[in-house]
């Protein structure tokens, strides 16, 4: 077989493999450089605000919760990492109560129901894989309009 034909087949195999690991077949990852100050804060309810950056296969959200804010029990197909920068969050998850303080991280597997309450004014970073379509599309009614 000629070398040019082998190269074309190898190139096609690489393209197919790349497409299998992305959420958007054929989409090219985009370089982004942003400041949180440049992203408008979304007011979800009087005690909850957020803004986020979305990559090709991952999402980073900065979430601001006032003391007493409750995130109702919910689950999602996304894996989640929560890193508390300031404050403290109390989680009810998997039959346990877990308090996550500033400087601590909680990993939540996909489909695991969880609820949270801000024990004090809190800032956290949430990482999701894949990105939360309900947040992007603003169909996350469980977060909107309630304390």
C-alpha positions in Angstrom: 0.0 0.0 0.0 1.4 3.4 -0.9 2.6 5.6 2.0 0.2 8.4 1.2 -2.8 6.1 1.6 -1.5 4.8 4.9 -1.1 8.4 6.2 -4.7 9.3 5.1 -6.1 6.2 7.0 -4.0 7.0 10.1 -5.2 10.6 9.9 -8.9 9.5 9.7 -8.4 7.2 12.7 -7.0 10.1 14.8 -10.0 12.3 13.8 -12.5 9.6 14.8 -10.7 9.1 18.1 -10.8 12.8 18.9 -14.5 13.1 18.1 -15.3 10.2 20.5 -13.9 12.2 23.5 -15.6 15.5 22.8 -19.2 16.5 23.6 -19.6 18.3 20.3 -18.3 16.2 17.4 -16.1 18.3 15.1 -16.1 21.2 17.5 -12.8 22.8 18.2 -11.8 23.8 21.7 -11.5 27.5 22.1 -8.8 29.4 24.1 -10.5 31.8 26.6 -8.9 34.3 29.0 -11.4 36.0 31.3 -11.8 37.8 34.6 -14.7 37.0 36.9 -15.4 40.8 36.9 -16.1 40.6 33.2 -18.8 38.0 33.6 -22.2 39.3 34.8 -23.5 37.8 38.0 -26.8 36.0 37.6 -29.3 36.6 40.5 -31.0 33.3 41.0 -32.8 34.3 44.2 -32.3 36.8 47.0 -29.6 34.6 48.6 -27.9 33.1 45.5 -25.8 34.4 42.7 -23.4 32.8 40.2 -21.4 33.2 37.0 -19.6 30.6 35.0 -17.2 29.9 32.3 -17.8 27.0 29.9 -15.1 25.0 28.1 -15.6 22.2 25.6 -16.0 19.4 28.2 -15.9 21.3 31.5 -17.6 24.2 33.4 -16.3 26.3 36.2 -18.8 28.3 38.2 -18.3 30.9 40.9 -21.2 30.7 43.3 -22.1 33.3 46.0 -24.4 32.1 48.7 -25.7 34.3 51.6 -26.0 32.8 55.0 -29.1 30.6 55.2 -29.3 30.0 51.4 -30.6 26.5 50.7 -29.9 24.6 47.5 -32.7 22.1 47.4 -32.0 18.4 46.9 -31.3 17.6 43.3 -29.1 15.3 41.2 -27.6 15.5 37.8 -25.6 13.4 35.4 -22.6 15.7 35.8 -19.6 14.9 38.0 -19.1 17.8 40.4 -16.2 19.2 42.5 -17.0 21.9 45.0 -14.2 24.0 46.4 -15.2 26.4 49.2 -13.1 29.6 48.9 -14.7 31.4 51.8 -17.4 30.5 54.3 -18.9 27.0 54.8 -21.5 24.8 53.2 -23.4 22.0 54.9 -24.3 19.1 52.6 -26.8 16.3 53.0 -25.5 13.6 50.7 -25.5 9.9 50.5 -27.1 9.6 54.0 -24.4 11.8 55.6 -24.1 15.4 56.7 -20.8 16.9 55.6 -19.6 20.4 56.4 -17.2 21.8 53.8 -15.2 24.8 55.1 -13.0 27.3 53.3 -10.0 25.5 51.7 -11.8 22.2 51.5 -13.1 20.3 48.5 -16.1 17.9 48.0 -16.4 15.5 45.1 -19.9 14.5 44.1 -20.3 11.6 41.7 -22.9 11.7 38.9 -26.5 11.0 39.8 -26.0 11.3 43.6 -28.8 13.4 45.2 -27.5 16.2 47.4 -28.7 19.3 49.2 -26.7 22.2 50.6 -27.1 25.1 53.0 -24.8 28.1 53.5 -23.8 28.3 57.2 -22.3 31.7 56.6 -21.8 34.0 53.6 -20.0 31.7 51.2 -18.1 31.8 47.9 -17.4 28.5 46.2 -16.1 27.2 42.9 -18.0 24.4 41.3 -16.5 22.3 38.5 -18.8 20.2 36.3 -18.0 17.6 33.7 -19.8 17.8 31.3 -21.0 21.4 31.5 -24.4 21.9 33.1 -26.8 22.4 30.2 -29.6 23.4 32.6 -27.5 26.2 33.9 -26.5 27.3 30.4 -30.1 27.2 29.2 -31.5 28.7 32.4 -33.9 25.8 33.0 -32.6 25.1 36.5 -35.9 26.0 38.2 -34.9 24.3 41.5 -32.5 27.3 42.1 -34.7 30.2 41.0 -37.0 32.3 43.1 -36.7 30.5 46.5 -34.6 31.3 49.5 
